[in-house]
Amino acid sequence: MVDYRLRIEVEYEAVNNVLSSMPDGRALSGLSELELAGTAALLHNLYNGIENILKQVFQRKGIVLPEGGAWHRDLLLVAVDRKILSQELVTSLKRFLAFRHFFSHAYALDLYPEKMEPLVDDALQVFLQFVDEINSLLDRS
């Protein structure tokens, strides 16, 4: 149990470091292409951290991880079905998942500040809600 909680705490810390490096959403339009790509990488890292935590929870609960081309999406669906995350939170997370997919398959020059701004602005609040829901689950375990 201690290793499980410790691994989740390490992920929390990593995501908090990502969030502390993220610029304010309103500043995105003034960033260079390189800085914008760095911000996109931070958004990508944020979502990867969330998935890493979910994978830890699934492993601990003996839930088989989804496979196949849609496993990222299916991870969220199973998390709702198994009452790990709320539907409200998953609706918010789907926006970050969509960006993660876009960023993984696009060129850095295809990034637009106005499309990234809402994600940057919402990142902290969405992560805090995620932490609350995961911690509530840990407290019940």
C-alpha positions as CSV (number, residue, x, y, z in Angstrom):
1,M,0.0,0.0,0.0
2,V,2.8,2.4,0.9
3,D,4.5,1.9,-2.5
4,Y,1.2,2.5,-4.3
5,R,0.6,5.8,-2.5
6,L,4.2,6.8,-2.9
7,R,4.1,6.3,-6.6
8,I,1.0,8.4,-6.8
9,E,2.6,11.1,-4.7
10,V,5.6,11.1,-7.0
11,E,3.3,11.6,-10.0
12,Y,1.5,14.4,-8.1
13,E,4.8,16.2,-7.5
14,A,5.9,15.8,-11.2
15,V,2.6,17.3,-12.4
16,N,2.8,20.1,-9.9
17,N,6.3,20.9,-11.3
18,V,4.8,20.9,-14.8
19,L,2.0,23.3,-13.7
20,S,4.4,25.6,-12.0
21,S,6.4,25.9,-15.3
22,M,3.3,26.7,-17.3
23,P,2.8,30.3,-18.4
24,D,-0.4,32.2,-17.9
25,G,-2.9,31.4,-20.8
26,R,-3.2,35.1,-21.7
27,A,0.5,35.2,-22.3
28,L,0.5,32.6,-25.0
29,S,-0.1,34.9,-27.9
30,G,3.2,36.7,-27.1
31,L,5.3,33.5,-27.0
32,S,7.7,32.4,-29.7
33,E,7.0,29.2,-31.6
34,L,9.6,27.5,-29.5
35,E,8.0,28.7,-26.3
36,L,4.6,27.7,-27.5
37,A,5.8,24.2,-28.4
38,G,7.3,24.0,-24.8
39,T,3.9,25.0,-23.4
40,A,2.3,22.3,-25.5
41,A,4.8,19.8,-24.2
42,L,3.8,20.8,-20.7
43,L,0.1,20.2,-21.4
44,H,1.1,16.9,-22.9
45,N,3.1,16.0,-19.7
46,L,0.2,17.1,-17.5
47,Y,-2.1,14.6,-19.2
48,N,0.5,11.8,-19.2
49,G,0.9,12.3,-15.4
50,I,-2.8,11.9,-15.0
51,E,-2.8,8.7,-17.1
52,N,0.2,7.4,-15.0
53,I,-1.8,7.9,-11.8
54,L,-4.9,6.2,-13.3
55,K,-2.7,3.3,-14.4
56,Q,-1.5,3.0,-10.8
57,V,-5.1,3.0,-9.5
58,F,-6.1,0.4,-12.0
59,Q,-3.2,-1.9,-11.1
60,R,-3.9,-1.6,-7.4
61,K,-7.6,-2.4,-7.9
62,G,-6.9,-5.3,-10.3
63,I,-8.6,-3.6,-13.2
64,V,-7.3,-4.6,-16.6
65,L,-5.9,-1.7,-18.6
66,P,-7.6,-1.0,-21.9
67,E,-5.7,-2.0,-25.0
68,G,-5.9,-1.0,-28.6
69,G,-5.8,2.2,-30.5
70,A,-8.4,3.9,-28.3
71,W,-6.9,2.8,-24.9
72,H,-6.4,6.5,-23.8
73,R,-10.1,7.2,-24.3
74,D,-11.1,3.9,-22.9
75,L,-9.0,4.5,-19.7
76,L,-11.3,7.4,-18.9
77,L,-14.5,5.5,-19.7
78,V,-13.5,2.7,-17.4
79,A,-12.5,5.1,-14.7
80,V,-16.1,6.5,-14.8
81,D,-17.7,3.0,-15.0
82,R,-15.6,1.9,-12.0
83,K,-16.4,5.1,-10.0
84,I,-12.8,6.1,-9.9
85,L,-13.5,9.5,-11.5
86,S,-16.7,11.6,-11.9
87,Q,-18.3,12.1,-15.3
88,E,-17.9,15.8,-14.8
89,L,-14.1,15.5,-14.4
90,V,-13.8,13.1,-17.3
91,T,-15.6,15.6,-19.5
92,S,-12.9,18.2,-18.6
93,L,-10.1,15.6,-19.1
94,K,-11.3,14.7,-22.6
95,R,-10.2,18.1,-23.8
96,F,-6.7,17.5,-22.5
97,L,-6.7,14.0,-24.0
98,A,-7.7,15.5,-27.4
99,F,-4.9,18.0,-27.2
100,R,-2.4,15.2,-26.2
101,H,-3.5,13.3,-29.3
102,F,-3.2,16.4,-31.5
103,F,0.2,17.3,-30.1
104,S,1.5,13.8,-30.5
105,H,0.6,13.8,-34.2
106,A,1.1,17.4,-35.3
107,Y,4.0,19.7,-36.1
108,A,5.0,22.3,-33.6
109,L,4.2,25.0,-36.2
110,D,0.5,23.9,-36.1
111,L,0.0,25.2,-32.6
112,Y,-2.3,28.1,-32.0
113,P,-2.3,30.1,-28.8
114,E,-6.0,30.8,-28.9
115,K,-6.8,27.0,-28.9
116,M,-4.3,26.3,-26.1
117,E,-5.3,29.2,-23.8
118,P,-8.4,27.5,-22.4
119,L,-6.4,24.4,-21.5
120,V,-3.6,26.4,-19.9
121,D,-6.1,28.4,-17.9
122,D,-8.0,25.3,-16.8
123,A,-5.0,23.1,-16.1
124,L,-4.6,23.8,-12.4
125,Q,-8.3,23.5,-11.6
126,V,-8.8,20.3,-13.5
127,F,-5.7,18.8,-11.8
128,L,-6.8,19.8,-8.4
129,Q,-10.2,18.2,-9.0
130,F,-8.4,15.1,-10.2
131,V,-6.3,15.0,-7.1
132,D,-9.4,15.4,-4.9
133,E,-11.2,12.5,-6.6
134,I,-8.1,10.3,-6.4
135,N,-7.4,11.1,-2.8
136,S,-11.0,10.5,-1.9
137,L,-10.6,7.1,-3.5
138,L,-7.4,6.4,-1.6
139,D,-9.0,7.4,1.7
140,R,-11.7,4.8,1.0
141,S,-9.2,2.0,0.2
